[in-house]
Amino acid sequence: MRIHVLAFDGLFDTGLATVLDTLSTANELAAAGGEPRATPFEVTVIGLRRSVRTGQGLAVPVTPVGRGAPPDAVVIPALGAKQPGPLRNRLARPDILEAGALLREWSGRGTLACAACTGTFVLAGSALLEGKAATTTWWLAPLFRELYPRVALDESRMLVNSAHCVTAGAALAHLDLALWLVRRASPALAALTARYLVVDPRPSQAAFVIPDHLAHADPLVERFEHWARQRMARGFSLTDAARATGTSERTLARRLHAVLGKTPLSYFQELRVERAVHLLQTSRYSVEQIAAQVGYADGVTLRSLLRRKLGRGVRELRANAAGTAG
């Protein structure tokens, strides 16, 4: 499988290194007999400019983009920008715009387009994600929705495969993306590579999302978030929420969807989950007591919700907190 990794000036060092190290580890394990039937990955780091330096200033040897046969897959690692302002500036650079044209050309010739973290913005900017499902760095989801409203974004997911485009979540999701490429060639080799790298499956970013961080992207959404935290145990009322935030129900719903891709009720429930997890990990309250504090009728409902939203149960959440504290 021929894979090109597209490198830009100022890219995120860890993203590039993670993709390259994961694929080279898979090649070594296959060659050592771990999965002899797996086809080796032919990985080339390419650039639209003759020289590339990472965000930490390291020089990256790159092969100039040629006019030969397109690769089987292209991987776009994260840009080094971590906040909306700097990221907007990066996306306006000539080399990023040129990358969009290259990605469209290759995609038209059968290349699988893959991106992780802020690299998903480059892929979305090529228009290849329009009308498709995708994920991205969770804390930049409001900006992604603003720039690419025709993409069906779900930032809670770690990885999304949608019609010849694959997107992965925040920084270390580069690992999930690289393992997905290995799994595509050989599930057995991917499982072996994950064991060597000591990686557990991570289907969701939801456990890492900080809801109020997202809310601060918009003053109205921030007011709603403040109101919701005060009302958590008493239940949800859209009418009350609109009145408290000084707007209409329709405007509130529209802003929540534009910024967060959620309804007011679903965001309210997300805040409940965040609060419940915090109490599970920092207090000795029973599940029943915590359920009452966040507005659920009983512990069974809360347990079911945590499992569905986070993919983890109460014991796992409390065990993880204990392990971190230790």
VEXVOLUM-626577 format. One record per residue (C-alpha): residue number from 1; residue in one letter; x, y, z. Coordinates in steps of 0.2 Angstrom, whole numbers, plus 5000, padded with zeros to 4 digits. Each point is the difference from the previous one (the first is absolute). Example, Ala and Ser with C-alpha at 12.3 -4.5 7.8 and 13.67 -1.06 7.14 Angstrom:
2
<site 1; A; <5062; 4978; 5039>>;
<site 2; S; <5006; 5017; 4997>>;
//
This chain:
326
<site 1; M; <5000; 5000; 5000>>;
<site 2; R; <5008; 5017; 4995>>;
<site 3; I; <4996; 5013; 5012>>;
<site 4; H; <5006; 5018; 4998>>;
<site 5; V; <5001; 5011; 5016>>;
<site 6; L; <4997; 5018; 4995>>;
<site 7; A; <5011; 5012; 5011>>;
<site 8; F; <4999; 5019; 5002>>;
<site 9; D; <5010; 5013; 5008>>;
<site 10; G; <4996; 5001; 5019>>;
<site 11; L; <4991; 4983; 5001>>;
<site 12; F; <4997; 4991; 5017>>;
<site 13; D; <5016; 4990; 5003>>;
<site 14; T; <4991; 4986; 5010>>;
<site 15; G; <4987; 4998; 4986>>;
<site 16; L; <5013; 4997; 4987>>;
<site 17; A; <5011; 4989; 5011>>;
<site 18; T; <4985; 4990; 5006>>;
<site 19; V; <4994; 4995; 4982>>;
<site 20; L; <5018; 4996; 4994>>;
<site 21; D; <5005; 4990; 5016>>;
<site 22; T; <4983; 4990; 5000>>;
<site 23; L; <5002; 4995; 4981>>;
<site 24; S; <5018; 4996; 5002>>;
<site 25; T; <4997; 4989; 5015>>;
<site 26; A; <4986; 4991; 4991>>;
<site 27; N; <5013; 4997; 4986>>;
<site 28; E; <5013; 4993; 5012>>;
<site 29; L; <4988; 4989; 5008>>;
<site 30; A; <4994; 4993; 4984>>;
<site 31; A; <5017; 4997; 4994>>;
<site 32; A; <5005; 4991; 5016>>;
<site 33; G; <4986; 4987; 4997>>;
<site 34; G; <4986; 5008; 5011>>;
<site 35; E; <4989; 5001; 4984>>;
<site 36; P; <5010; 4994; 4985>>;
<site 37; R; <4985; 5002; 4988>>;
<site 38; A; <4998; 5018; 5003>>;
<site 39; T; <5006; 5012; 4986>>;
<site 40; P; <5013; 5012; 5005>>;
<site 41; F; <4996; 5018; 5001>>;
<site 42; E; <5010; 5011; 4988>>;
<site 43; V; <5000; 5017; 5010>>;
<site 44; T; <5007; 5016; 4992>>;
<site 45; V; <5000; 5017; 5008>>;
<site 46; I; <4996; 5012; 4987>>;
<site 47; G; <4999; 5019; 4999>>;
<site 48; L; <4993; 5014; 4989>>;
<site 49; R; <5016; 5010; 5004>>;
<site 50; R; <5018; 4994; 4999>>;
<site 51; S; <5003; 5002; 5019>>;
<site 52; V; <4989; 4997; 5015>>;
<site 53; R; <5003; 5004; 5018>>;
<site 54; T; <4988; 4994; 5014>>;
<site 55; G; <4993; 5011; 5013>>;
<site 56; Q; <5015; 4996; 5011>>;
<site 57; G; <5012; 5005; 4987>>;
<site 58; L; <5006; 4983; 4994>>;
<site 59; A; <5004; 4998; 4982>>;
<site 60; V; <4990; 4987; 4991>>;
<site 61; P; <5007; 4991; 4985>>;
<site 62; V; <4986; 5001; 4987>>;
<site 63; T; <4998; 4993; 4982>>;
<site 64; P; <4992; 5013; 4988>>;
<site 65; V; <4983; 4996; 4994>>;
<site 66; G; <5002; 4992; 4983>>;
<site 67; R; <4989; 4996; 4985>>;
<site 68; G; <5000; 4982; 5001>>;
<site 69; A; <4987; 4988; 5006>>;
<site 70; P; <4990; 5006; 5015>>;
<site 71; P; <5003; 4990; 5017>>;
<site 72; D; <4987; 4988; 5007>>;
<site 73; A; <4998; 5011; 5015>>;
<site 74; V; <5005; 5018; 5005>>;
<site 75; V; <5002; 5005; 5018>>;
<site 76; I; <4999; 5018; 5006>>;
<site 77; P; <5007; 5002; 5017>>;
<site 78; A; <4995; 5015; 5011>>;
<site 79; L; <5006; 5017; 4998>>;
<site 80; G; <5009; 5007; 5015>>;
<site 81; A; <4987; 5014; 5003>>;
<site 82; K; <4989; 4995; 5015>>;
<site 83; Q; <4988; 5015; 5002>>;
<site 84; P; <4988; 5007; 4988>>;
<site 85; G; <5009; 5016; 4995>>;
<site 86; P; <5017; 4993; 4996>>;
<site 87; L; <4991; 4985; 4991>>;
<site 88; R; <4990; 5012; 4989>>;
<site 89; N; <5016; 5008; 4995>>;
<site 90; R; <5008; 4984; 4996>>;
<site 91; L; <4986; 4994; 4989>>;
<site 92; A; <5001; 5016; 4989>>;
<site 93; R; <5018; 4996; 4995>>;
<site 94; P; <5004; 4996; 4982>>;
<site 95; D; <5007; 4983; 5003>>;
<site 96; I; <4984; 4995; 5009>>;
<site 97; L; <4989; 5006; 4986>>;
<site 98; E; <5011; 4990; 4988>>;
<site 99; A; <4998; 4985; 5010>>;
<site 100; G; <4981; 5001; 4998>>;
<site 101; A; <5002; 4999; 4981>>;
<site 102; L; <5012; 4985; 5001>>;
<site 103; L; <4988; 4991; 5012>>;
<site 104; R; <4986; 5002; 4988>>;
<site 105; E; <5010; 4994; 4986>>;
<site 106; W; <5006; 4984; 5009>>;
<site 107; S; <4983; 4997; 5007>>;
<site 108; G; <4993; 5000; 4982>>;
<site 109; R; <5013; 4987; 4996>>;
<site 110; G; <4996; 4988; 5014>>;
<site 111; T; <5011; 5006; 5015>>;
<site 112; L; <4993; 4998; 5017>>;
<site 113; A; <5002; 5017; 5009>>;
<site 114; C; <5004; 4999; 5019>>;
<site 115; A; <5002; 5014; 5012>>;
<site 116; A; <5002; 5002; 5019>>;
<site 117; C; <4998; 5014; 5012>>;
<site 118; T; <5001; 5017; 4992>>;
<site 119; G; <5005; 4991; 4984>>;
<site 120; T; <4981; 4997; 4998>>;
<site 121; F; <4998; 5019; 4996>>;
<site 122; V; <5012; 4998; 4985>>;
<site 123; L; <4990; 4985; 4994>>;
<site 124; A; <4983; 5009; 5003>>;
<site 125; G; <5008; 5015; 4991>>;
<site 126; S; <5002; 4989; 4984>>;
<site 127; A; <4981; 4998; 5000>>;
<site 128; L; <5002; 4981; 5000>>;
<site 129; L; <4990; 4999; 5017>>;
<site 130; E; <4985; 5009; 4994>>;
<site 131; G; <4984; 4990; 5004>>;
<site 132; K; <5010; 4987; 5009>>;
<site 133; A; <5003; 4996; 5018>>;
<site 134; A; <5016; 5005; 5009>>;
<site 135; T; <5008; 5003; 5017>>;
<site 136; T; <5013; 5012; 5005>>;
<site 137; T; <5010; 5007; 5015>>;
<site 138; W; <4986; 5002; 5013>>;
<site 139; W; <5004; 5018; 5006>>;
<site 140; L; <5000; 5007; 4982>>;
<site 141; A; <4983; 4992; 4996>>;
<site 142; P; <4992; 5018; 5000>>;
<site 143; L; <5012; 5007; 4988>>;
<site 144; F; <4999; 4984; 4989>>;
<site 145; R; <4981; 5002; 4999>>;
<site 146; E; <5002; 5019; 4996>>;
<site 147; L; <5012; 4996; 4986>>;
<site 148; Y; <4992; 4984; 4993>>;
<site 149; P; <4981; 5000; 5003>>;
<site 150; R; <4997; 4987; 4987>>;
<site 151; V; <5010; 4987; 5009>>;
<site 152; A; <4991; 4989; 5012>>;
<site 153; L; <5011; 5002; 5015>>;
<site 154; D; <5000; 4989; 5016>>;
<site 155; E; <5015; 5005; 5011>>;
<site 156; S; <4996; 4987; 5013>>;
<site 157; R; <5006; 4986; 4988>>;
<site 158; M; <5018; 4995; 5000>>;
<site 159; L; <5000; 4995; 4981>>;
<site 160; V; <4988; 5001; 4986>>;
<site 161; N; <5001; 4991; 4984>>;
<site 162; S; <4989; 5008; 4987>>;
<site 163; A; <5000; 4997; 4981>>;
<site 164; H; <5018; 4999; 4996>>;
<site 165; C; <5005; 5013; 5014>>;
<site 166; V; <5006; 4995; 5017>>;
<site 167; T; <5001; 5013; 5014>>;
<site 168; A; <5007; 4998; 5018>>;
<site 169; G; <4998; 5011; 5016>>;
<site 170; A; <5012; 5009; 5010>>;
<site 171; A; <5019; 4999; 5001>>;
<site 172; L; <5003; 4982; 5005>>;
<site 173; A; <4987; 4994; 4988>>;
<site 174; H; <5014; 4999; 4987>>;
<site 175; L; <5003; 4984; 5009>>;
<site 176; D; <4982; 4994; 4997>>;
<site 177; L; <5001; 5005; 4982>>;
<site 178; A; <5016; 4991; 4997>>;
<site 179; L; <4994; 4984; 5008>>;
<site 180; W; <4984; 5002; 4989>>;
<site 181; L; <5011; 5000; 4985>>;
<site 182; V; <5009; 4984; 5006>>;
<site 183; R; <4984; 4992; 5005>>;
<site 184; R; <4993; 5003; 4982>>;
<site 185; A; <5015; 4990; 4993>>;
<site 186; S; <5000; 4987; 5015>>;
<site 187; P; <4989; 4999; 5015>>;
<site 188; A; <5013; 4988; 5008>>;
<site 189; L; <5014; 5011; 4997>>;
<site 190; A; <4991; 5016; 5007>>;
<site 191; A; <4996; 4990; 5016>>;
<site 192; L; <5018; 4995; 5002>>;
<site 193; T; <5007; 5017; 4996>>;
<site 194; A; <4988; 5008; 5013>>;
<site 195; R; <5006; 4987; 5013>>;
<site 196; Y; <5018; 5005; 4997>>;
<site 197; L; <4996; 5018; 5001>>;
<site 198; V; <4989; 4997; 5016>>;
<site 199; V; <4984; 5008; 4992>>;
<site 200; D; <4982; 4997; 5005>>;
<site 201; P; <4986; 5002; 4988>>;
<site 202; R; <4993; 5018; 5002>>;
<site 203; P; <4983; 5001; 4991>>;
<site 204; S; <4996; 5017; 5007>>;
<site 205; Q; <5007; 5017; 5004>>;
<site 206; A; <4984; 5004; 5011>>;
<site 207; A; <5009; 4995; 5017>>;
<site 208; F; <5013; 5014; 4996>>;
<site 209; V; <4989; 5014; 4994>>;
<site 210; I; <4998; 5015; 5012>>;
<site 211; P; <4983; 5007; 4996>>;
<site 212; D; <5002; 5017; 5007>>;
<site 213; H; <5016; 5003; 4990>>;
<site 214; L; <4989; 4998; 4984>>;
<site 215; A; <4986; 5011; 5007>>;
<site 216; H; <5013; 5015; 5002>>;
<site 217; A; <5000; 5001; 4981>>;
<site 218; D; <4984; 5009; 5000>>;
<site 219; P; <4993; 5012; 5013>>;
<site 220; L; <4982; 4994; 4999>>;
<site 221; V; <5005; 4982; 5001>>;
<site 222; E; <5011; 5005; 5015>>;
<site 223; R; <4985; 5008; 5009>>;
<site 224; F; <4990; 4984; 4996>>;
<site 225; E; <5014; 4989; 5007>>;
<site 226; H; <5000; 5011; 5016>>;
<site 227; W; <4981; 4998; 5002>>;
<site 228; A; <5001; 4981; 4997>>;
<site 229; R; <5012; 4997; 5014>>;
<site 230; Q; <4989; 5009; 5012>>;
<site 231; R; <4985; 4990; 4995>>;
<site 232; M; <5008; 4983; 4998>>;
<site 233; A; <4990; 4991; 5014>>;
<site 234; R; <4983; 5008; 4996>>;
<site 235; G; <4999; 4995; 4982>>;
<site 236; F; <4999; 5009; 4983>>;
<site 237; S; <4988; 5012; 4993>>;
<site 238; L; <5004; 5009; 4983>>;
<site 239; T; <4988; 5014; 5005>>;
<site 240; D; <5009; 5004; 5016>>;
<site 241; A; <5017; 4998; 4991>>;
<site 242; A; <4995; 5013; 4987>>;
<site 243; R; <4993; 5012; 5013>>;
<site 244; A; <5015; 4999; 5011>>;
<site 245; T; <5012; 5002; 4985>>;
<site 246; G; <4990; 5015; 4993>>;
<site 247; T; <4996; 4992; 4983>>;
<site 248; S; <4986; 4990; 4991>>;
<site 249; E; <4999; 4981; 5001>>;
<site 250; R; <5003; 5000; 4981>>;
<site 251; T; <5016; 5011; 5001>>;
<site 252; L; <5007; 4990; 5015>>;
<site 253; A; <4997; 4983; 4990>>;
<site 254; R; <5008; 5008; 4985>>;
<site 255; R; <5015; 5006; 5008>>;
<site 256; L; <5003; 4984; 5010>>;
<site 257; H; <4999; 4990; 4984>>;
<site 258; A; <5012; 5012; 4990>>;
<site 259; V; <5013; 5000; 5014>>;
<site 260; L; <4999; 4983; 5008>>;
<site 261; G; <4990; 4990; 4988>>;
<site 262; K; <4988; 4996; 5014>>;
<site 263; T; <4982; 5004; 5006>>;
<site 264; P; <4999; 5009; 5016>>;
<site 265; L; <4993; 4984; 5008>>;
<site 266; S; <5014; 4989; 4994>>;
<site 267; Y; <5013; 5013; 5006>>;
<site 268; F; <4991; 5001; 5017>>;
<site 269; Q; <5002; 4981; 5001>>;
<site 270; E; <5018; 5001; 4995>>;
<site 271; L; <5003; 5012; 5015>>;
<site 272; R; <4991; 4988; 5011>>;
<site 273; V; <5012; 4986; 4995>>;
<site 274; E; <5015; 5011; 5003>>;
<site 275; R; <4994; 5004; 5017>>;
<site 276; A; <4996; 4982; 5004>>;
<site 277; V; <5018; 4994; 4995>>;
<site 278; H; <5008; 5014; 5010>>;
<site 279; L; <4990; 4994; 5016>>;
<site 280; L; <5004; 4982; 4996>>;
<site 281; Q; <5018; 5003; 5000>>;
<site 282; T; <5002; 5013; 5014>>;
<site 283; S; <4987; 4995; 5013>>;
<site 284; R; <4993; 4985; 5009>>;
<site 285; Y; <4982; 5003; 4996>>;
<site 286; S; <4991; 4985; 4994>>;
<site 287; V; <4993; 4999; 4983>>;
<site 288; E; <4983; 5003; 5006>>;
<site 289; Q; <5005; 5016; 5009>>;
<site 290; I; <5010; 5006; 4984>>;
<site 291; A; <4985; 4996; 4989>>;
<site 292; A; <4989; 5011; 5011>>;
<site 293; Q; <5012; 5014; 5000>>;
<site 294; V; <5001; 5001; 4981>>;
<site 295; G; <4981; 4997; 4997>>;
<site 296; Y; <4997; 4982; 4997>>;
<site 297; A; <4987; 4990; 5008>>;
<site 298; D; <5011; 4985; 5005>>;
<site 299; G; <5018; 4993; 4999>>;
<site 300; V; <4995; 4987; 4986>>;
<site 301; T; <4996; 5014; 4988>>;
<site 302; L; <5016; 5009; 5004>>;
<site 303; R; <5010; 4984; 4998>>;
<site 304; S; <4992; 4997; 4983>>;
<site 305; L; <5003; 5017; 4994>>;
<site 306; L; <5019; 5000; 5005>>;
<site 307; R; <5002; 4983; 4991>>;
<site 308; R; <4991; 5007; 4984>>;
<site 309; K; <5009; 5017; 5000>>;
<site 310; L; <5017; 4995; 5005>>;
<site 311; G; <5002; 4982; 4997>>;
<site 312; R; <5005; 4997; 5019>>;
<site 313; G; <4991; 4995; 5015>>;
<site 314; V; <5000; 5007; 5018>>;
<site 315; R; <5013; 4988; 5006>>;
<site 316; E; <5012; 5004; 4985>>;
<site 317; L; <4998; 5019; 5003>>;
<site 318; R; <5004; 4998; 5019>>;
<site 319; A; <5014; 4988; 4997>>;
<site 320; N; <5008; 5012; 4987>>;
<site 321; A; <4999; 5014; 5012>>;
<site 322; A; <5008; 4990; 5014>>;
<site 323; G; <5014; 4994; 4988>>;
<site 324; T; <5004; 5018; 4995>>;
<site 325; A; <5000; 5006; 5018>>;
<site 326; G; <5012; 4985; 5004>>;
//
